[in-house]
Amino acid sequence: MTLNRETVKTAFIEFSLVFGMPKHIDSENKMAGVVDIYHRELSKQFTEETFGEGLTIAWNQSRRFPVVADFHRGFDAPDKSNTPTMAQIGLV
């Protein structure tokens, strides 16, 4: 199932409650446009079923209102589940 725009809008509003609305989003029209952009970009990586994982990543790493990249593990970042720990490679 594709990612629902309302799901992204709800997440956007929740982040704004915690971090405040970014100053450049100063009208309902701008907010609708930004939600559309987030929805378009996040739909490339997430479905309605998988968006929760991205949302968890964003909440765990955000120290400000998240950008689209905050919903991912990072640009070309290695999957941490495949990265050996220091103990596994004998450094501890």
C-alpha positions in Angstrom: 0.0 0.0 0.0 1.4 3.4 -0.9 2.3 6.0 1.7 -0.7 8.1 2.6 -0.3 11.9 2.5 -2.3 12.2 5.7 0.2 9.9 7.5 3.0 12.2 6.5 1.0 15.3 7.5 0.3 13.8 10.9 4.0 13.1 11.5 4.8 16.6 10.3 2.4 18.1 12.8 3.8 15.9 15.6 7.3 17.1 14.9 6.2 20.7 14.9 4.6 20.2 18.3 7.9 19.1 19.7 10.4 21.2 17.7 8.3 24.1 16.7 7.2 25.0 13.1 10.2 26.0 11.0 10.0 29.8 10.5 9.8 29.7 6.8 6.5 27.8 7.0 4.4 30.7 7.9 1.1 29.9 6.3 -1.3 27.0 5.7 -0.5 27.2 2.0 3.3 26.8 2.6 2.6 24.0 5.1 0.5 22.1 2.5 3.4 22.5 0.0 6.0 21.2 2.4 3.8 18.3 3.3 3.4 17.5 -0.4 7.2 17.6 -0.8 7.8 15.3 2.2 5.1 13.0 1.0 6.6 12.8 -2.6 10.1 12.1 -1.3 9.2 9.8 1.5 6.9 7.8 -0.8 10.0 6.9 -2.8 11.4 4.9 0.1 8.4 4.0 2.3 4.9 2.5 2.1 2.2 2.9 4.6 3.4 -0.4 6.2 7.1 0.6 6.4 6.8 4.3 7.2 6.8 3.5 11.0 10.4 2.4 10.8 11.5 5.6 9.1 9.5 7.6 11.6 11.3 5.8 14.5 14.6 6.6 12.9 13.7 10.3 12.5 12.5 10.5 16.2 15.6 8.8 17.4 18.1 11.0 15.6 16.4 14.4 15.3 17.5 17.2 17.5 15.5 19.7 15.4 12.6 19.5 13.0 13.7 16.6 10.7 14.6 16.9 7.1 13.7 14.1 4.7 17.1 12.5 5.1 16.5 12.1 8.8 13.9 9.3 8.0 16.7 7.2 6.5 19.8 5.7 8.0 21.8 8.4 6.2 23.0 8.9 2.7 24.9 5.8 1.7 25.4 4.9 5.4 26.1 1.3 6.1 23.3 -0.8 7.5 24.2 -0.9 11.2 22.9 -4.5 11.5 25.7 -5.6 9.1 28.5 -3.5 10.7 30.6 -5.6 13.1 31.1 -4.3 16.6 34.6 -3.7 18.1 34.3 -6.9 20.1 33.5 -8.9 17.0 36.7 -7.8 15.2 38.8 -8.3 18.4 39.5 -4.7 19.4 37.9 -5.0 22.8 
